[in-house]
Amino acid sequence: SFYGKNGSLKVRVRQVPNGTYLIHLYVWEDNNSGTYSVTLNGATVQSNYTSGSAGTWKKLGPYQKVISAGLIE
């Protein structure tokens, strides 16, 4: 599911089997550069990332995370 407020975006993936995962986030700047931080299950994994110029793609991570409650957020 997707939800957010105040310009934020949150993504929730449910029913994830328990285990250790390497998680990547693909980001794309569509027009105006912005700076933001990325959290994974409540922990900041990327601080003050600047998205770059229009058309910039980036693969962030991997972020290693142990999942024990079936949820990635």
PDB file of N, CA, C and O in Angstrom:
ATOM      1  N   SER A   1       0.830  -1.181   0.000  1.00  0.00           N
ATOM      2  CA  SER A   1       0.000   0.000   0.000  1.00  0.00           C
ATOM      3  C   SER A   1       0.875   1.246   0.000  1.00  0.00           C
ATOM      4  O   SER A   1       2.019   1.204   0.452  1.00  0.00           O
ATOM      5  N   PHE A   2       0.349   2.339  -0.499  1.00  0.00           N
ATOM      6  CA  PHE A   2       1.041   3.620  -0.550  1.00  0.00           C
ATOM      7  C   PHE A   2       0.253   4.624   0.267  1.00  0.00           C
ATOM      8  O   PHE A   2      -0.974   4.668   0.189  1.00  0.00           O
ATOM      9  N   TYR A   3       0.947   5.421   1.041  1.00  0.00           N
ATOM     10  CA  TYR A   3       0.282   6.481   1.783  1.00  0.00           C
ATOM     11  C   TYR A   3       1.320   7.513   2.168  1.00  0.00           C
ATOM     12  O   TYR A   3       2.517   7.231   2.114  1.00  0.00           O
ATOM     13  N   GLY A   4       0.903   8.667   2.543  1.00  0.00           N
ATOM     14  CA  GLY A   4       1.831   9.707   2.955  1.00  0.00           C
ATOM     15  C   GLY A   4       1.087  10.996   3.249  1.00  0.00           C
ATOM     16  O   GLY A   4      -0.102  11.131   2.958  1.00  0.00           O
ATOM     17  N   LYS A   5       1.804  11.930   3.827  1.00  0.00           N
ATOM     18  CA  LYS A   5       1.251  13.249   4.094  1.00  0.00           C
ATOM     19  C   LYS A   5       2.399  14.240   4.105  1.00  0.00           C
ATOM     20  O   LYS A   5       3.564  13.859   4.228  1.00  0.00           O
ATOM     21  N   ASN A   6       2.065  15.499   3.976  1.00  0.00           N
ATOM     22  CA  ASN A   6       3.074  16.565   3.994  1.00  0.00           C
ATOM     23  C   ASN A   6       4.177  16.332   2.961  1.00  0.00           C
ATOM     24  O   ASN A   6       5.347  16.610   3.224  1.00  0.00           O
ATOM     25  N   GLY A   7       3.801  15.823   1.787  1.00  0.00           N
ATOM     26  CA  GLY A   7       4.778  15.626   0.726  1.00  0.00           C
ATOM     27  C   GLY A   7       5.599  14.364   0.850  1.00  0.00           C
ATOM     28  O   GLY A   7       6.505  14.147   0.046  1.00  0.00           O
ATOM     29  N   SER A   8       5.315  13.522   1.829  1.00  0.00           N
ATOM     30  CA  SER A   8       6.083  12.288   1.994  1.00  0.00           C
ATOM     31  C   SER A   8       5.415  11.146   1.233  1.00  0.00           C
ATOM     32  O   SER A   8       4.229  11.202   0.911  1.00  0.00           O
ATOM     33  N   LEU A   9       6.181  10.138   0.962  1.00  0.00           N
ATOM     34  CA  LEU A   9       5.675   8.929   0.334  1.00  0.00           C
ATOM     35  C   LEU A   9       6.068   7.768   1.220  1.00  0.00           C
ATOM     36  O   LEU A   9       7.226   7.649   1.620  1.00  0.00           O
ATOM     37  N   LYS A  10       5.105   6.907   1.531  1.00  0.00           N
ATOM     38  CA  LYS A  10       5.382   5.720   2.324  1.00  0.00           C
ATOM     39  C   LYS A  10       4.866   4.512   1.566  1.00  0.00           C
ATOM     40  O   LYS A  10       3.777   4.539   0.992  1.00  0.00           O
ATOM     41  N   VAL A  11       5.653   3.465   1.573  1.00  0.00           N
ATOM     42  CA  VAL A  11       5.287   2.225   0.902  1.00  0.00           C
ATOM     43  C   VAL A  11       5.316   1.121   1.948  1.00  0.00           C
ATOM     44  O   VAL A  11       6.266   1.015   2.724  1.00  0.00           O
ATOM     45  N   ARG A  12       4.279   0.308   1.966  1.00  0.00           N
ATOM     46  CA  ARG A  12       4.193  -0.797   2.923  1.00  0.00           C
ATOM     47  C   ARG A  12       3.999  -2.093   2.149  1.00  0.00           C
ATOM     48  O   ARG A  12       3.070  -2.213   1.350  1.00  0.00           O
ATOM     49  N   VAL A  13       4.890  -3.074   2.391  1.00  0.00           N
ATOM     50  CA  VAL A  13       4.782  -4.400   1.790  1.00  0.00           C
ATOM     51  C   VAL A  13       4.493  -5.372   2.930  1.00  0.00           C
ATOM     52  O   VAL A  13       5.259  -5.467   3.889  1.00  0.00           O
ATOM     53  N   ARG A  14       3.397  -6.078   2.815  1.00  0.00           N
ATOM     54  CA  ARG A  14       2.961  -6.986   3.870  1.00  0.00           C
ATOM     55  C   ARG A  14       3.175  -8.443   3.479  1.00  0.00           C
ATOM     56  O   ARG A  14       3.427  -8.764   2.317  1.00  0.00           O
ATOM     57  N   GLN A  15       3.072  -9.300   4.458  1.00  0.00           N
ATOM     58  CA  GLN A  15       3.180 -10.752   4.293  1.00  0.00           C
ATOM     59  C   GLN A  15       4.538 -11.146   3.711  1.00  0.00           C
ATOM     60  O   GLN A  15       4.631 -12.031   2.861  1.00  0.00           O
ATOM     61  N   VAL A  16       5.577 -10.481   4.179  1.00  0.00           N
ATOM     62  CA  VAL A  16       6.945 -10.798   3.772  1.00  0.00           C
ATOM     63  C   VAL A  16       7.437 -11.952   4.650  1.00  0.00           C
ATOM     64  O   VAL A  16       7.369 -11.852   5.875  1.00  0.00           O
ATOM     65  N   PRO A  17       7.929 -13.040   4.058  1.00  0.00           N
ATOM     66  CA  PRO A  17       8.440 -14.135   4.877  1.00  0.00           C
ATOM     67  C   PRO A  17       9.605 -13.657   5.757  1.00  0.00           C
ATOM     68  O   PRO A  17      10.433 -12.856   5.320  1.00  0.00           O
ATOM     69  N   ASN A  18       9.659 -14.148   6.980  1.00  0.00           N
ATOM     70  CA  ASN A  18      10.742 -13.787   7.880  1.00  0.00           C
ATOM     71  C   ASN A  18      12.079 -14.195   7.291  1.00  0.00           C
ATOM     72  O   ASN A  18      12.191 -15.236   6.644  1.00  0.00           O
ATOM     73  N   GLY A  19      13.096 -13.368   7.517  1.00  0.00           N
ATOM     74  CA  GLY A  19      14.443 -13.659   7.027  1.00  0.00           C
ATOM     75  C   GLY A  19      15.247 -12.383   6.915  1.00  0.00           C
ATOM     76  O   GLY A  19      14.782 -11.303   7.277  1.00  0.00           O
ATOM     77  N   THR A  20      16.459 -12.522   6.408  1.00  0.00           N
ATOM     78  CA  THR A  20      17.352 -11.393   6.192  1.00  0.00           C
ATOM     79  C   THR A  20      17.322 -11.028   4.710  1.00  0.00           C
ATOM     80  O   THR A  20      17.495 -11.886   3.845  1.00  0.00           O
ATOM     81  N   TYR A  21      17.101  -9.750   4.433  1.00  0.00           N
ATOM     82  CA  TYR A  21      16.951  -9.278   3.055  1.00  0.00           C
ATOM     83  C   TYR A  21      17.938  -8.159   2.755  1.00  0.00           C
ATOM     84  O   TYR A  21      18.298  -7.381   3.639  1.00  0.00           O
ATOM     85  N   LEU A  22      18.368  -8.087   1.514  1.00  0.00           N
ATOM     86  CA  LEU A  22      19.102  -6.937   0.988  1.00  0.00           C
ATOM     87  C   LEU A  22      18.096  -6.168   0.141  1.00  0.00           C
ATOM     88  O   LEU A  22      17.615  -6.668  -0.875  1.00  0.00           O
ATOM     89  N   ILE A  23      17.789  -4.965   0.564  1.00  0.00           N
ATOM     90  CA  ILE A  23      16.733  -4.177  -0.064  1.00  0.00           C
ATOM     91  C   ILE A  23      17.345  -3.014  -0.828  1.00  0.00           C
ATOM     92  O   ILE A  23      18.206  -2.303  -0.312  1.00  0.00           O
ATOM     93  N   HIS A  24      16.890  -2.826  -2.068  1.00  0.00           N
ATOM     94  CA  HIS A  24      17.304  -1.708  -2.907  1.00  0.00           C
ATOM     95  C   HIS A  24      16.102  -0.815  -3.176  1.00  0.00           C
ATOM     96  O   HIS A  24      14.960  -1.273  -3.172  1.00  0.00           O
ATOM     97  N   LEU A  25      16.370   0.441  -3.404  1.00  0.00           N
ATOM     98  CA  LEU A  25      15.329   1.396  -3.762  1.00  0.00           C
ATOM     99  C   LEU A  25      15.765   2.092  -5.050  1.00  0.00           C
ATOM    100  O   LEU A  25      16.828   2.712  -5.097  1.00  0.00           O
ATOM    101  N   TYR A  26      14.948   1.989  -6.086  1.00  0.00           N
ATOM    102  CA  TYR A  26      15.218   2.675  -7.339  1.00  0.00           C
ATOM    103  C   TYR A  26      14.489   4.013  -7.309  1.00  0.00           C
ATOM    104  O   TYR A  26      13.286   4.060  -7.052  1.00  0.00           O
ATOM    105  N   VAL A  27      15.209   5.093  -7.570  1.00  0.00           N
ATOM    106  CA  VAL A  27      14.614   6.427  -7.561  1.00  0.00           C
ATOM    107  C   VAL A  27      14.856   7.107  -8.904  1.00  0.00           C
ATOM    108  O   VAL A  27      15.858   6.855  -9.573  1.00  0.00           O
ATOM    109  N   TRP A  28      13.933   7.960  -9.280  1.00  0.00           N
ATOM    110  CA  TRP A  28      14.011   8.692 -10.544  1.00  0.00           C
ATOM    111  C   TRP A  28      13.546  10.116 -10.309  1.00  0.00           C
ATOM    112  O   TRP A  28      12.498  10.347  -9.707  1.00  0.00           O
ATOM    113  N   GLU A  29      14.330  11.066 -10.788  1.00  0.00           N
ATOM    114  CA  GLU A  29      13.939  12.478 -10.704  1.00  0.00           C
ATOM    115  C   GLU A  29      13.220  12.844 -11.986  1.00  0.00           C
ATOM    116  O   GLU A  29      13.794  12.760 -13.071  1.00  0.00           O
ATOM    117  N   ASP A  30      11.955  13.254 -11.865  1.00  0.00           N
ATOM    118  CA  ASP A  30      11.188  13.578 -13.063  1.00  0.00           C
ATOM    119  C   ASP A  30      11.390  14.998 -13.553  1.00  0.00           C
ATOM    120  O   ASP A  30      11.345  15.239 -14.760  1.00  0.00           O
ATOM    121  N   ASN A  31      11.618  15.971 -12.629  1.00  0.00           N
ATOM    122  CA  ASN A  31      11.848  17.314 -13.159  1.00  0.00           C
ATOM    123  C   ASN A  31      12.679  18.220 -12.253  1.00  0.00           C
ATOM    124  O   ASN A  31      13.650  18.799 -12.740  1.00  0.00           O
ATOM    125  N   ASN A  32      12.364  18.379 -10.982  1.00  0.00           N
ATOM    126  CA  ASN A  32      13.098  19.311 -10.119  1.00  0.00           C
ATOM    127  C   ASN A  32      13.793  18.569  -8.994  1.00  0.00           C
ATOM    128  O   ASN A  32      13.162  17.824  -8.245  1.00  0.00           O
ATOM    129  N   SER A  33      15.092  18.776  -8.880  1.00  0.00           N
ATOM    130  CA  SER A  33      15.886  18.115  -7.855  1.00  0.00           C
ATOM    131  C   SER A  33      15.328  18.379  -6.462  1.00  0.00           C
ATOM    132  O   SER A  33      14.849  19.473  -6.163  1.00  0.00           O
ATOM    133  N   GLY A  34      15.399  17.362  -5.626  1.00  0.00           N
ATOM    134  CA  GLY A  34      14.956  17.477  -4.243  1.00  0.00           C
ATOM    135  C   GLY A  34      15.911  16.719  -3.332  1.00  0.00           C
ATOM    136  O   GLY A  34      16.701  15.896  -3.795  1.00  0.00           O
ATOM    137  N   THR A  35      15.836  16.996  -2.048  1.00  0.00           N
ATOM    138  CA  THR A  35      16.658  16.304  -1.064  1.00  0.00           C
ATOM    139  C   THR A  35      15.738  15.632  -0.063  1.00  0.00           C
ATOM    140  O   THR A  35      14.805  16.250   0.452  1.00  0.00           O
ATOM    141  N   TYR A  36      16.007  14.360   0.211  1.00  0.00           N
ATOM    142  CA  TYR A  36      15.166  13.621   1.139  1.00  0.00           C
ATOM    143  C   TYR A  36      15.960  12.516   1.814  1.00  0.00           C
ATOM    144  O   TYR A  36      17.072  12.187   1.401  1.00  0.00           O
ATOM    145  N   SER A  37      15.375  11.953   2.850  1.00  0.00           N
ATOM    146  CA  SER A  37      15.978  10.831   3.566  1.00  0.00           C
ATOM    147  C   SER A  37      15.085   9.608   3.387  1.00  0.00           C
ATOM    148  O   SER A  37      13.889   9.730   3.123  1.00  0.00           O
ATOM    149  N   VAL A  38      15.681   8.433   3.533  1.00  0.00           N
ATOM    150  CA  VAL A  38      14.966   7.178   3.363  1.00  0.00           C
ATOM    151  C   VAL A  38      15.030   6.413   4.679  1.00  0.00           C
ATOM    152  O   VAL A  38      16.104   6.240   5.254  1.00  0.00           O
ATOM    153  N   THR A  39      13.872   5.959   5.149  1.00  0.00           N
ATOM    154  CA  THR A  39      13.844   5.110   6.338  1.00  0.00           C
ATOM    155  C   THR A  39      13.313   3.738   5.952  1.00  0.00           C
ATOM    156  O   THR A  39      12.520   3.597   5.021  1.00  0.00           O
ATOM    157  N   LEU A  40      13.761   2.750   6.676  1.00  0.00           N
ATOM    158  CA  LEU A  40      13.339   1.378   6.443  1.00  0.00           C
ATOM    159  C   LEU A  40      12.950   0.790   7.792  1.00  0.00           C
ATOM    160  O   LEU A  40      13.790   0.621   8.676  1.00  0.00           O
ATOM    161  N   ASN A  41      11.678   0.483   7.936  1.00  0.00           N
ATOM    162  CA  ASN A  41      11.127  -0.033   9.201  1.00  0.00           C
ATOM    163  C   ASN A  41      11.565   0.814  10.382  1.00  0.00           C
ATOM    164  O   ASN A  41      11.967   0.293  11.423  1.00  0.00           O
ATOM    165  N   GLY A  42      11.482   2.143  10.206  1.00  0.00           N
ATOM    166  CA  GLY A  42      11.739   3.081  11.288  1.00  0.00           C
ATOM    167  C   GLY A  42      13.176   3.528  11.466  1.00  0.00           C
ATOM    168  O   GLY A  42      13.437   4.412  12.282  1.00  0.00           O
ATOM    169  N   ALA A  43      14.122   2.951  10.733  1.00  0.00           N
ATOM    170  CA  ALA A  43      15.528   3.328  10.854  1.00  0.00           C
ATOM    171  C   ALA A  43      15.978   4.067   9.592  1.00  0.00           C
ATOM    172  O   ALA A  43      15.712   3.608   8.481  1.00  0.00           O
ATOM    173  N   THR A  44      16.652   5.199   9.752  1.00  0.00           N
ATOM    174  CA  THR A  44      17.163   5.940   8.605  1.00  0.00           C
ATOM    175  C   THR A  44      18.302   5.159   7.970  1.00  0.00           C
ATOM    176  O   THR A  44      19.271   4.801   8.639  1.00  0.00           O
ATOM    177  N   VAL A  45      18.179   4.895   6.658  1.00  0.00           N
ATOM    178  CA  VAL A  45      19.214   4.162   5.926  1.00  0.00           C
ATOM    179  C   VAL A  45      19.921   5.047   4.901  1.00  0.00           C
ATOM    180  O   VAL A  45      20.983   4.680   4.397  1.00  0.00           O
ATOM    181  N   GLN A  46      19.347   6.203   4.589  1.00  0.00           N
ATOM    182  CA  GLN A  46      19.946   7.154   3.639  1.00  0.00           C
ATOM    183  C   GLN A  46      19.533   8.547   4.073  1.00  0.00           C
ATOM    184  O   GLN A  46      18.346   8.873   4.073  1.00  0.00           O
ATOM    185  N   SER A  47      20.504   9.372   4.443  1.00  0.00           N
ATOM    186  CA  SER A  47      20.208  10.731   4.891  1.00  0.00           C
ATOM    187  C   SER A  47      20.518  11.742   3.801  1.00  0.00           C
ATOM    188  O   SER A  47      21.543  11.650   3.126  1.00  0.00           O
ATOM    189  N   ASN A  48      19.630  12.697   3.637  1.00  0.00           N
ATOM    190  CA  ASN A  48      19.855  13.846   2.767  1.00  0.00           C
ATOM    191  C   ASN A  48      20.324  13.480   1.364  1.00  0.00           C
ATOM    192  O   ASN A  48      21.298  14.044   0.864  1.00  0.00           O
ATOM    193  N   TYR A  49      19.645  12.555   0.740  1.00  0.00           N
ATOM    194  CA  TYR A  49      19.936  12.175  -0.644  1.00  0.00           C
ATOM    195  C   TYR A  49      19.405  13.266  -1.566  1.00  0.00           C
ATOM    196  O   TYR A  49      18.250  13.673  -1.440  1.00  0.00           O
ATOM    197  N   THR A  50      20.233  13.744  -2.488  1.00  0.00           N
ATOM    198  CA  THR A  50      19.824  14.741  -3.479  1.00  0.00           C
ATOM    199  C   THR A  50      19.552  14.016  -4.784  1.00  0.00           C
ATOM    200  O   THR A  50      20.411  13.297  -5.295  1.00  0.00           O
ATOM    201  N   SER A  51      18.358  14.207  -5.321  1.00  0.00           N
ATOM    202  CA  SER A  51      17.885  13.415  -6.457  1.00  0.00           C
ATOM    203  C   SER A  51      18.537  13.748  -7.798  1.00  0.00           C
ATOM    204  O   SER A  51      18.483  12.928  -8.714  1.00  0.00           O
ATOM    205  N   GLY A  52      19.141  14.903  -7.941  1.00  0.00           N
ATOM    206  CA  GLY A  52      19.841  15.237  -9.186  1.00  0.00           C
ATOM    207  C   GLY A  52      18.937  15.899 -10.212  1.00  0.00           C
ATOM    208  O   GLY A  52      17.802  16.272  -9.918  1.00  0.00           O
ATOM    209  N   SER A  53      19.460  16.036 -11.409  1.00  0.00           N
ATOM    210  CA  SER A  53      18.737  16.729 -12.475  1.00  0.00           C
ATOM    211  C   SER A  53      17.657  15.833 -13.083  1.00  0.00           C
ATOM    212  O   SER A  53      17.632  14.625 -12.847  1.00  0.00           O
ATOM    213  N   ALA A  54      16.777  16.436 -13.859  1.00  0.00           N
ATOM    214  CA  ALA A  54      15.687  15.708 -14.506  1.00  0.00           C
ATOM    215  C   ALA A  54      16.230  14.527 -15.304  1.00  0.00           C
ATOM    216  O   ALA A  54      17.217  14.646 -16.031  1.00  0.00           O
ATOM    217  N   GLY A  55      15.564  13.389 -15.151  1.00  0.00           N
ATOM    218  CA  GLY A  55      15.950  12.181 -15.880  1.00  0.00           C
ATOM    219  C   GLY A  55      16.977  11.318 -15.168  1.00  0.00           C
ATOM    220  O   GLY A  55      17.380  10.286 -15.704  1.00  0.00           O
ATOM    221  N   THR A  56      17.415  11.709 -13.972  1.00  0.00           N
ATOM    222  CA  THR A  56      18.424  10.947 -13.243  1.00  0.00           C
ATOM    223  C   THR A  56      17.790   9.732 -12.568  1.00  0.00           C
ATOM    224  O   THR A  56      16.812   9.855 -11.831  1.00  0.00           O
ATOM    225  N   TRP A  57      18.368   8.551 -12.834  1.00  0.00           N
ATOM    226  CA  TRP A  57      17.979   7.307 -12.170  1.00  0.00           C
ATOM    227  C   TRP A  57      19.079   6.920 -11.204  1.00  0.00           C
ATOM    228  O   TRP A  57      20.251   7.189 -11.467  1.00  0.00           O
ATOM    229  N   LYS A  58      18.727   6.294 -10.091  1.00  0.00           N
ATOM    230  CA  LYS A  58      19.727   5.840  -9.129  1.00  0.00           C
ATOM    231  C   LYS A  58      19.188   4.610  -8.404  1.00  0.00           C
ATOM    232  O   LYS A  58      18.000   4.529  -8.091  1.00  0.00           O
ATOM    233  N   LYS A  59      20.075   3.659  -8.142  1.00  0.00           N
ATOM    234  CA  LYS A  59      19.754   2.481  -7.338  1.00  0.00           C
ATOM    235  C   LYS A  59      20.393   2.689  -5.973  1.00  0.00           C
ATOM    236  O   LYS A  59      21.618   2.659  -5.855  1.00  0.00           O
ATOM    237  N   LEU A  60      19.583   2.899  -4.940  1.00  0.00           N
ATOM    238  CA  LEU A  60      20.092   3.102  -3.595  1.00  0.00           C
ATOM    239  C   LEU A  60      20.132   1.758  -2.867  1.00  0.00           C
ATOM    240  O   LEU A  60      19.299   0.883  -3.108  1.00  0.00           O
ATOM    241  N   GLY A  61      21.100   1.610  -1.984  1.00  0.00           N
ATOM    242  CA  GLY A  61      21.236   0.375  -1.221  1.00  0.00           C
ATOM    243  C   GLY A  61      22.423  -0.426  -1.697  1.00  0.00           C
ATOM    244  O   GLY A  61      23.245   0.097  -2.449  1.00  0.00           O
ATOM    245  N   PRO A  62      22.542  -1.645  -1.299  1.00  0.00           N
ATOM    246  CA  PRO A  62      21.554  -2.438  -0.579  1.00  0.00           C
ATOM    247  C   PRO A  62      21.536  -2.099   0.908  1.00  0.00           C
ATOM    248  O   PRO A  62      22.551  -1.744   1.508  1.00  0.00           O
ATOM    249  N   TYR A  63      20.354  -2.222   1.468  1.00  0.00           N
ATOM    250  CA  TYR A  63      20.159  -2.044   2.898  1.00  0.00           C
ATOM    251  C   TYR A  63      19.780  -3.414   3.456  1.00  0.00           C
ATOM    252  O   TYR A  63      18.756  -3.986   3.081  1.00  0.00           O
ATOM    253  N   GLN A  64      20.610  -3.929   4.347  1.00  0.00           N
ATOM    254  CA  GLN A  64      20.322  -5.242   4.926  1.00  0.00           C
ATOM    255  C   GLN A  64      19.343  -5.077   6.080  1.00  0.00           C
ATOM    256  O   GLN A  64      19.524  -4.223   6.947  1.00  0.00           O
ATOM    257  N   LYS A  65      18.311  -5.902   6.079  1.00  0.00           N
ATOM    258  CA  LYS A  65      17.289  -5.804   7.109  1.00  0.00           C
ATOM    259  C   LYS A  65      16.791  -7.197   7.475  1.00  0.00           C
ATOM    260  O   LYS A  65      16.513  -8.017   6.600  1.00  0.00           O
ATOM    261  N   VAL A  66      16.683  -7.455   8.768  1.00  0.00           N
ATOM    262  CA  VAL A  66      16.076  -8.688   9.253  1.00  0.00           C
ATOM    263  C   VAL A  66      14.586  -8.427   9.424  1.00  0.00           C
ATOM    264  O   VAL A  66      14.189  -7.516  10.149  1.00  0.00           O
ATOM    265  N   ILE A  67      13.780  -9.213   8.766  1.00  0.00           N
ATOM    266  CA  ILE A  67      12.326  -9.079   8.822  1.00  0.00           C
ATOM    267  C   ILE A  67      11.788 -10.187   9.703  1.00  0.00           C
ATOM    268  O   ILE A  67      12.014 -11.369   9.444  1.00  0.00           O
ATOM    269  N   SER A  68      11.064  -9.790  10.762  1.00  0.00           N
ATOM    270  CA  SER A  68      10.517 -10.797  11.678  1.00  0.00           C
ATOM    271  C   SER A  68       9.024 -10.600  11.924  1.00  0.00           C
ATOM    272  O   SER A  68       8.393 -11.426  12.584  1.00  0.00           O
ATOM    273  N   ALA A  69       8.463  -9.531  11.407  1.00  0.00           N
ATOM    274  CA  ALA A  69       7.037  -9.259  11.618  1.00  0.00           C
ATOM    275  C   ALA A  69       6.259  -9.265  10.309  1.00  0.00           C
ATOM    276  O   ALA A  69       5.096  -8.863  10.279  1.00  0.00           O
ATOM    277  N   GLY A  70       6.895  -9.722   9.215  1.00  0.00           N
ATOM    278  CA  GLY A  70       6.197  -9.819   7.937  1.00  0.00           C
ATOM    279  C   GLY A  70       5.929  -8.497   7.247  1.00  0.00           C
ATOM    280  O   GLY A  70       5.050  -8.425   6.388  1.00  0.00           O
ATOM    281  N   LEU A  71       6.675  -7.427   7.606  1.00  0.00           N
ATOM    282  CA  LEU A  71       6.385  -6.101   7.082  1.00  0.00           C
ATOM    283  C   LEU A  71       7.663  -5.364   6.695  1.00  0.00           C
ATOM    284  O   LEU A  71       8.631  -5.337   7.454  1.00  0.00           O
ATOM    285  N   ILE A  72       7.654  -4.776   5.523  1.00  0.00           N
ATOM    286  CA  ILE A  72       8.695  -3.830   5.102  1.00  0.00           C
ATOM    287  C   ILE A  72       7.974  -2.522   4.868  1.00  0.00           C
ATOM    288  O   ILE A  72       7.003  -2.457   4.114  1.00  0.00           O
ATOM    289  N   GLU A  73       8.466  -1.464   5.531  1.00  0.00           N
ATOM    290  CA  GLU A  73       7.832  -0.153   5.394  1.00  0.00           C
ATOM    291  C   GLU A  73       8.898   0.900   5.209  1.00  0.00           C
ATOM    292  O   GLU A  73       8.581   2.082   5.074  1.00  0.00           O
TER     293      GLU A  73
END
